[in-house]
Amino acid sequence: MSGKTEGYFYLALAMILVGSTVIASKVIAAGLPPFTATALRFAIALPGFLLLMRLTGARLPAVGRGDWVLLVLQAVAGSVGYTTLLISGLRMTSAADAGVIIGTLPVVSAVISIVVLKERPSVTLLLAIGLATAGVLAVAVPGEGNDGSRGTWLGNALVMGAVICESLFILLNKRLRQPLQPLALSTVMTAIGLAASIVPALLFEAPWRHGLPSGALAAVLYYALVPTVAGFVLWYAGSARTTGTEASLFTALAPISAVAMAFLLLGEPVGVSQLVGIGCVVVAVLSLVLVGAGGHRKGRKTGCCPRRTQRACELAKRS
């Protein structure tokens, strides 16, 4: 197997793991309150990231007070907000629908950059926004596989809220004066996320008063160690062997894998609405990547990646 082919394999596996987080969150939602599950996830993942930092010799750079404020806001939005909203939404909507909505993250991030950073949208970006919107509407409106009930609408809205939180993470990351290396950023996000989620978990959810289902706990363990920590390693192993543009193309696998696993593992019906939705979202994501590569067709190999995949893959979340 050539180095590039091996890189493709790592990237594909990393994105499949990203899709599996939707399935894990669906299982978690059935047995654990959102802040408790989020705190447990970060508590399990943090030692893994600390071990990776020790093994690689990574160090935290000197961070100013202003950047620490941004890092805390990033963790609250992108780590705690994303995970808790996703778990809460999956109590009321299907994993297949959530997988389609989560796939719109690159497009939603671009929209927020236009609104907040006043970036000028290209025609391709406007078309991608339209396609992604059509994809979300395909699973949000009443139809096959979607009864259009209030609970389903609210669940989809909460999942979209998770996407917006993740997009805010990306925006705040652009504001850092001293950008952190991916591993250091993942570790910091996990630590702050743990501190931010454990307080509401203890004060408002009081998990000791309720049972802790073994299935939900197993899903949290999987989420923390496999997509979050192992996914981080796989993504950067793959991106080191490929160009940045090639790596970005694999982000389209995340929503596809989420919908496929919802059907295969959870037995959820996948109808025309989900297939149309995922088709629109995948085309929107690929169009952004391919057109974005037009200005630098000789993509260089890099350990960096679009924030969409970084976050999703390591999911310290770093999700």
C-alpha positions, 0 to 999 in steps of 0.5 A: 500500500502506497503512502498516499493510499494509506493516507486515504484509508486513515482519512476515510476511517477517521470520517466514518468514526465522526459519523459514528458519534451521531449513533453513539449520541443517540444511544447516550440520549436514551440513558444519560442526561446531556451534561452528565454524558458530556462531562463523562466523555471529557473526563475519559478523553482528557487522559488520552490527550495528555498521554499523546502530548507526553508521547509527542513532546507537545507543549502548551505555548504561552497564552495571553489573557485575551486568548484564554477568554476566547479559548473558554468561549470556544470550549463552552460553545464548541465542546459543551454546547455542541455535545449537549445540544446534539444529545438533547436533539437526538432524544427527539429526532432520528440519527439519520436526520441528525446525520444529514444536519451535522453534515452542513457544518462547513456550509454553516461555518461559511455563512457565519463568516459572511455575516460576522466577518463580512466576507464576500460570498462567491457564486459557488458558496451561495449555491452550496448554501442553497443546496445545504438548506435544501438538504436540511429542509428535506429531512425537516419537513413532514414526509417519509421517515419524518412525521413532522411532529413538534418533537421532531421539529424541536429535535432537528432545531437542537441539532442545528443549534449544535452545528451553529455552536461548532461554527462559532468554535471555528469563528473564535479560533480565527480570532486567537492571537496565538493559534494553538497546535491541534493536539494542544488545542484538543487537550485544552478544549477537553479540559475546559469542557470538562470543567464547564460541563461537570458543574451543571451536571452535578447541580442540575442533573444529579446523576447519582439519583438516577441509574446509569445504564450500561449501554449509555455508559459504553457509548460514552466510553466509545465516543471518548476513546474511539472517535475523539482520541483515536479519530484525532490520531487517524486524521492527522496520520492521514493528512500527513500523507495527503494534500490539504485538498485531498484530506478535505474531500473526505469530510463528505463521508461523515454524514454518509456514514452517520445515515448508513449506520443509523440504518444498519445499527439502529434499524432506523428507516432511511427514506427518500427525504434522507437520501435527498437530504444527504445528496444535497449536503454532500454535493454542497460540501464537495463544491466548497472543497473543490472550488476552494482548491482552485486557487492552490491546485498544487496542494501541499502536504499538511498536518492541518485540516479544515476546522470541520474535520479537526473538530469532528475527528478528535472530538474534543470537540475538540466534537 
